[in-house]
Amino acid sequence: MYIVVIRTKQKRKPKHKNHPPLSLKERLKLNSRRIRRLGVIVIVAVVLFKSGFITKLASRYYFNTGKGAYYDGHYNDAVERFDRSLEHNPDNAECLYWRGITYFQLGDPARAITDLDRAIELNPNSAAYYHWRGAAFQWTGDYDRAIADFDRAIELDPDDAYLYFMRGTTYASTYDQEPAIADYNRAIELDSSQASFFHWRAMAYAYKEDFHLALTDFSRAIDLDDKNSDMFLERGRTYLKNQDYSRAIDDLTRALDLDTAKEAECHYLRGQAYQSREDFTSARADFEQALNLDYPGAQEALDSLPQ
């Protein structure tokens, strides 16, 4: 329940030392004006309450502050504020959408899907709603539903490069590289400034063992983002498969310099490159590092080296 208090200024009557007392008639007239004024205030409060204005105001307040918390990365706080907003307006599709993507950011795709289902029921013509539900389905491994949602999103917004990219990564997750490459091609046609588009198309080409095209795309991705260790790792892996061991070693070394998140894998692959160049001392050092980091196959790689 909300109480609206409207404060009105009353003109102060000049004080006179010898002001005569009001008559009974004058006092009744003055009280009557005050009662009418109070009645107007009560009527306005009732009208505002019955019209839902206050409820809408509260819902909008919590919704906007929830978005602010989301942008600040305070996802739990954002969810609480979206909850409060939806208490006042449970059929707000936009708020359901925002709470859904916040659950996604919190690593809860199931709840994200539940909110996005309801948002789509209320508004079936928003590409963003299908996009994020598709991403949640992809996360859960429900690739058919993910692709269906990306299809619908693209119908609604055919010029959004990222939608083609997301559908491409979903096809790639099913090892269906041809439609994945077609989607990456379209994404790059629409926006050629995204390193990730070239990176994922390169991985699709590498999977097909089309190393020339893969290396071209990896190089383009690195031109756009030369601080991403994964790109150097994947290009190094591709050089290794293409038997270009010197370039493989250079890229894997660069990957290690940038980030140690995949340190074990980098040492293992670089060890293979050194082994292929018959630099067994360097290979042993890398395989030992990979073994210390519990990388699968490191012990077997060490055993394969000449004593």
Residue, then its C-alpha position, 0 to 999 in steps of 0.5 A: m500500500y502506498i500513501v501519497v502526501i501532497r503538501t500545500k503551502q498555506k499563506r500565513k496571515p499577518k500577525h496583529k497584536n490587536h487582531p479581533p477573534l474570528s466569529l463563529k461564522e468565520r471559523l466555520k467558513l475557514n474550516s469548510r475550506r480546509i475540509r474541501r482542500l483535504g477532500v481534494i487531496v484524498i480524491v487525488a490519492v485514490v485516483l492515483f492508486k486506482s489508476g495503477f500510476i503508483t504501481k507503474l512508477a514503482s515497477r519502472y523504478y526497480f526495473n531501471t535500477g536493476k539495469g543499472a546494477y546489471y551494467d555494473g556487474h552486480y548481477n545478484d542485486a540486479v535480480e533482486r531489483f527485477d524481482r521487485s519490479l515484476e511483483h508490481n508488473p508480472d507481465n513486463a516482457e522487457c523486465l523478464y528478458w533482463r532478468g533472464i539474461t542476468y540469470f545467464q550471466l550468473g551461470d543459470p541457463a535453466r532460469a534464463i530459459t524460463d524467463l525468456d520463454r515467458a518474455i517471448e509469450l508476451n512479445p514474440n517479435s523481439a530478435a534479442y529474446y530469441h538470441w539470448r534464449g538460443a544462447a541458453f539452449q546452446w549452453t545446455g547442449d540443446y543445439d536443435r532448439a538453439i538453432a531454431d531460436f537463432d533462425r527466428a532471430i535472424e528472420l526478425d533482424p537479418d542484418d545482425a552479424y552476431l546472430y549469424f556468428m552464434r548460429g555458426t558456433t552452434y553448428a560447429s558444436t555439432y561438427d557440422q562445419e559447412p553451415a557453420i562456415a556459411d554463417y561465419n561468411r555472412a557475419i563477416e560480410l556484415d561486420s569484418s571488424q570482429a576477430s572472433f568471427f575470423h577465429w571461429r571460421a579458421m577453426a572450422y577450416a582447420y577441422k576440415e584440414d584446409f590449413h591454408l584458409a585456416l591460417t589466413d583467417f587466424s592471421r586476420a584474427i590476430d591482426l584485429d586482436d593480438k592480445n588473445s592467447d587462444m588465437f596464437l595457440e590455435r594458429g600454432r596448433t595449425y602450423l604444427k599440423n601443417q608441419d611448419y614447426s618453427r612458426a608453431i613454436d613461435d606462436l605457442t611461445r607467444a601464447l604462453d607469454l600472453d596467458t597461462a590459462k592453457e599453459a599445459e597444452c601450450h607446453y605439450l604442443r610446443g614439445q611436439a614441435y621441438q620433437s618433430r625438429e629433433d630438438f629433443t632437449s627442448a622437447r623434454a623440457d616442455f613435456e616435463q612442464a606439461l606433465n607437472l601440470d597433469y596434461p593428458g599424454a605428457q608421460e607417453a610423450l616423454d617416454s617416446l623421446p630417445q634416451 
